[in-house]
Amino acid sequence: CDDHASHAHTRRTVPVRPPTRELEWGDINFIHTTDTHGWYLGHQKSSAPEPNYSGDMGEFLSFAQRMKEKALKKDVDLLVIDSGDLHSGTGLVDGSPSNSVLGHDALQLLKRVPYDVMAIGNHELYNYSITLDMHQQFAPSLKGRFLSSNVNITVNQGGRASSVPVGSRFAKFRTRKGRRITALGVLFNFMSNDKNTTVQRPADMVKESWFLDAIKEEPDVFLLVGHMPIQAGNDWPLVFNAIRAVHPKTPIIILGGHSHIRDCNRLDGRSVSFQSGRYMETVGWLSVNLKPKCNITVGRRYLDANRATYEFHTGKSGRQLDTKEGTALTRDYEGLANKYNLGFKYGTAPRDLTLNRSPFPSNTSSPSVLGSQAVPYAISVNKTRANIPNLVIVQAGSQRYDIFAGAFTRNDELTASPFQNAFMYIQDVRLGDAKRVLSLLNGGSLSGVPNTTGSVRRALGRGEERQKAIEEMVHGGPEYNHWVQAMSRASDEEEMERRVAGGLTPGYVTQDSCPGIGDDTPHVPIGPFFHVPTYVSSNPPSGTDDTRIDLVFVDFIQEDVIEGLNAIQSERVFVLGDVRGYTTVLLRDVWGVYAGFAWV
Ligand SMILES: Nc1ccn([C@@H]2O[C@H](COP(=O)(O)O)[C@@H](O)[C@H]2O)c(=O)n1
């Protein structure tokens, strides 16, 4: 008998409010997911707003199949699309045994979902073995419709290294109703990809001869699927304008991702751009009516991903919703969770620890507790450096989800902190310099110039594009944070009270640039929202500025730390060779080690 074992997947019992408005259907319709990050067993906790998103991938598969049946009856087109970032985020994708590729098993199961087109995300590129798995084991199942227009992998072909698309550069196909589609799958200008993978800037991609050839022939619809936000400041207009230069009037549908928010806007009257959130919280619905030589009319809805939503929109209640394939997929994901022992319980979290719903610093803020308590305890298992004072710096963006009061399992650990970042250190750093590096990383000033972006390398004045990439890497979802913060600010007290009195529960309250109300189920905003610094740290040891300490940090940020050190002092030039491994405990193991000590 193992009293640490608990069920990996607890069935959800908390009821949620069903939607009340039927979906609008058009000539061509889309079910859209993006940034699912391994949430294939749905959100399993009972605290609000988690039950809103309690549908699992098997239930989503049933929903997609039932909606395809409906589309057939209505004699319209329905395509199921995903915009990338399948990896990094839960035990199903991050808990793979060490002898197998992270996420491989979960993605083999995902192949059963009837996606028509999928695009690659940046989380498919941090680790070459994952990219190779996508290229060899996943992309082929999409039969030419796993798109990576500007992303290549270098593989051995006949003894020679060849750079080839991870999936396909583009796809041309006909829908059931015979509409001609030209689809592309574009990734934003990501620069933290692993060796032997390449990402071409969208600005360069649109000049490629294959691209110009692919768009030459006019389809009925251009379908631009991609892991790139649709918000201003991103590169969709480059791709859009390149197509518009050849086809001024052809409908263009953009299904974006990466910034984790719900959003809709229109670049012109014959196009629409749409984005469906993150983490299997949102299933996007987009309907488009195509009128020859006229503007297109569109409808969009952000569905909360749960059974009540699926039952309402399919018109199938109770078990009628479930298809044979959907039920089998749920069962097989549960089996995988058990195989990975994701229900292993480290301890009992005494309270909710949230990323941004608690003041920072506080004992209910997970980045705060991570820096001040969990990391210092977990890395103290390195006895050889135990007597040397240290300061530890970790990027807050590594923390991906809240921790909830109650049983804290292996799945909860990997969901909160999935990355396999290693702890490194530089010895004999002056305590004063270590503190100044932290402050610089967090936007402090360098030579009187405020480092307002929180990136050392921006403060040092490097090329703009590199800086954008560093920000992407370091900041960890600023758009999402702004979005959630804005929704809690936007609702005045009276409106909130009306909503609560009307029985509304916490959830997303979306305001986008398309007409009408986008959220399928109305909510009160999740709020409040508290700012967390880009980098969190342990409590500094006592001593003077000259006290020599170990400066500990994770490998993901080591270049920033080194550049920061070199920017703030001239006594010594720090190089990568000064960096050594501190402990075998990885960042993703920290919460489990800490819970086993503090939460038993
Ligand atoms: N090894 C890694 C890889 C990534 N991160 C963090 O992920 C964030 C980017 O994720 P998106 O979902 O926004 O693409 C980035 O902010 C990094 O902090 C990491 O910590 N370690």
The ligand as an SDF file (V2000), in Angstrom:
LIG
                    3D

 21 22  0  0  0  0  0  0  0  0999 V2000
   13.3440   26.2690  -20.7960 N   0  0  0  0  0  0  0  0  0  0  0  0
   12.4460   27.2650  -20.7090 C   0  0  0  0  0  0  0  0  0  0  0  0
   11.6390   27.6060  -21.7820 C   0  0  0  0  0  0  0  0  0  0  0  0
   10.7390   28.6430  -21.6380 C   0  0  0  0  0  0  0  0  0  0  0  0
   10.6420   29.2900  -20.4560 N   0  0  0  0  0  0  0  0  0  0  0  0
    9.6560   30.3520  -20.2650 C   0  0  0  0  0  0  0  0  0  0  0  0
    8.5870   30.2180  -21.1850 O   0  0  0  0  0  0  0  0  0  0  0  0
    8.1420   31.4850  -21.5760 C   0  0  0  0  0  0  0  0  0  0  0  0
    7.6610   31.4730  -23.0190 C   0  0  0  0  0  0  0  0  0  0  0  0
    6.4790   30.7280  -23.0700 O   0  0  0  0  0  0  0  0  0  0  0  0
    5.2950   31.0860  -24.1100 P   0  0  0  0  0  0  0  0  0  0  0  0
    4.1800   30.1280  -23.7760 O   0  0  0  0  0  0  0  0  0  0  0  0
    4.9410   32.5140  -23.8670 O   0  0  0  0  0  0  0  0  0  0  0  0
    5.8540   30.8410  -25.4490 O   0  0  0  0  0  0  0  0  0  0  0  0
    9.3200   32.4250  -21.3790 C   0  0  0  0  0  0  0  0  0  0  0  0
    8.8600   33.5560  -20.7490 O   0  0  0  0  0  0  0  0  0  0  0  0
   10.2580   31.7040  -20.4410 C   0  0  0  0  0  0  0  0  0  0  0  0
   10.2940   32.3580  -19.1940 O   0  0  0  0  0  0  0  0  0  0  0  0
   11.4680   28.9500  -19.4060 C   0  0  0  0  0  0  0  0  0  0  0  0
   11.3840   29.5750  -18.3170 O   0  0  0  0  0  0  0  0  0  0  0  0
   12.3540   27.9290  -19.5510 N   0  0  0  0  0  0  0  0  0  0  0  0
  1  2  1  0
  2  3  1  0
  2 21  2  0
  3  4  2  0
  4  5  1  0
  5  6  1  0
  5 19  1  0
  6  7  1  0
  6 17  1  0
  7  8  1  0
  8  9  1  0
  8 15  1  0
  9 10  1  0
 10 11  1  0
 11 12  2  0
 11 13  1  0
 11 14  1  0
 15 16  1  0
 15 17  1  0
 17 18  1  0
 19 20  2  0
 19 21  1  0
M  END
$$$$
